[in-house]
Amino acid sequence: MADSFNPPDIWQPFGAFSMMKIEGAGQIVHLKGQVALDKAGEIVGRNDMRAQLRKVLENIGAALASVGGTMADIISLTHYATDIDAFMAAGDIRKEFFAAPFPITTTVEISRLYHPDLVIEIMAIAEIPRDRFKRPYD
C-alpha cells in the first residue's frame, strides 16, 4: 500500500492530488509534478524559465529533504516545458542541483500548464536508502 504525504515546507495542494506517494517500506518516493510556487502558493518568476526552473528544483529538494532524501536520490525526472529551447538553455541551472550519475530524464514540450504564467513542471521519482528515509508521520 502506498501512503500520500504533503511536505509542510513547500506550497500545499489546491486540488485532488498529493505531493508525494511513498511506496512499500519507504525507499521509493513518487513526487508530484512541481511548478514554480513559493510556500504561499504564489508563482515565482512569471514566464521566466530560468527563475522557475530554479524554484521547481528547490521545491523538489525541499520535498525530498522532508523524508530524508537528497537530489542525488532522484532516479527519474519528467519535464514538461512550454518552451523547449528556453528549457535547454537553462541546463546550467540543472547542473547546480545534480551531479553524475545524473537521473534519467524525459522532456516534453507542451502548449501550456494549468496557469499561463507557468512555463515548467517537473515530476520526480527517487529511491531513498532505508538508513536515511524517515516517514513523515512516525
C-alpha positions in Angstrom: 0.0 0.0 0.0 1.3 3.5 -0.8 0.9 6.4 1.5 0.3 10.0 0.5 2.2 13.0 2.0 2.3 16.8 1.6 5.6 18.3 2.9 5.0 21.3 5.2 7.9 23.4 3.8 6.5 23.9 0.3 3.2 25.0 -1.2 0.2 22.9 -0.3 -2.0 21.1 -2.9 -5.1 23.0 -4.0 -6.7 20.2 -5.9 -7.2 16.4 -6.0 -3.5 15.4 -5.7 -0.8 14.7 -3.2 2.8 16.0 -3.4 4.3 12.5 -2.8 3.3 8.9 -2.8 5.5 6.7 -0.6 5.6 3.1 -1.7 6.4 -0.1 0.3 8.8 0.2 3.1 9.6 3.7 2.1 12.5 3.6 -0.3 10.7 4.6 -3.5 9.2 8.1 -3.5 7.0 9.4 -6.3 6.9 13.2 -6.3 4.0 15.1 -7.9 4.9 17.4 -10.7 6.3 20.6 -9.2 5.8 24.1 -10.5 7.3 27.4 -9.5 5.2 28.2 -6.5 6.5 29.6 -3.2 5.3 28.3 0.1 2.3 30.6 0.0 1.3 29.2 -3.4 2.3 32.3 -5.4 4.0 32.0 -8.7 7.8 32.7 -8.7 9.3 34.2 -11.9 6.2 34.6 -14.1 7.0 33.5 -17.6 10.8 33.2 -16.7 12.2 29.8 -17.4 15.4 30.2 -15.5 13.7 31.6 -12.3 11.0 28.9 -12.5 13.4 26.0 -13.1 15.4 27.1 -10.1 12.3 27.3 -7.9 11.0 23.9 -9.1 14.3 22.2 -8.3 14.3 23.9 -4.9 10.8 22.6 -4.3 11.8 19.1 -5.3 14.8 19.3 -3.0 12.7 20.5 -0.1 10.1 17.8 -0.6 12.7 15.1 -0.6 14.5 16.5 2.4 11.3 16.2 4.4 11.6 12.4 4.1 15.4 12.2 4.4 16.2 12.4 0.7 18.5 14.5 -1.4 18.6 15.4 -5.1 21.2 12.6 -5.5 18.5 10.1 -4.7 16.4 11.0 -7.8 16.2 8.2 -10.3 14.0 9.8 -12.9 12.6 13.2 -13.9 9.9 14.1 -16.4 10.0 17.7 -17.6 7.0 19.5 -19.1 8.2 22.8 -20.7 6.2 25.3 -22.6 9.4 26.4 -24.5 11.9 23.6 -25.1 14.6 26.0 -26.3 14.4 28.1 -23.1 14.5 24.9 -21.0 17.6 23.6 -22.9 19.3 27.0 -22.5 18.9 26.7 -18.7 20.9 23.5 -18.4 23.5 25.3 -16.3 20.8 25.6 -13.5 20.2 21.9 -13.5 24.0 21.3 -13.1 23.8 23.3 -9.8 21.3 20.7 -8.4 22.6 17.4 -10.0 26.0 15.6 -10.3 26.9 12.4 -12.1 25.4 9.9 -12.1 22.5 12.0 -13.4 18.9 10.9 -13.2 17.2 9.6 -16.3 15.0 12.3 -17.9 12.2 12.8 -20.3 11.4 16.3 -21.6 8.2 17.2 -23.4 7.2 20.5 -24.9 3.6 21.3 -24.1 1.3 24.2 -25.1 0.7 25.4 -21.5 0.4 24.4 -17.9 -2.6 25.0 -15.6 -1.7 28.7 -15.2 -0.5 30.7 -18.3 2.4 32.3 -16.3 3.9 28.9 -15.5 6.5 27.5 -18.0 7.9 24.4 -16.4 6.7 21.4 -14.4 8.9 18.6 -13.2 7.8 15.2 -11.9 10.4 13.1 -10.0 10.9 9.5 -8.7 13.5 8.9 -6.0 14.9 6.0 -4.1 16.0 7.0 -0.6 18.2 4.5 1.3 16.4 3.0 4.3 19.0 4.2 6.7 18.2 7.9 5.8 14.5 7.5 5.0 12.1 8.9 7.6 8.3 8.5 7.3 6.7 11.9 7.8 4.1 10.6 10.3 6.2 8.3 12.5 
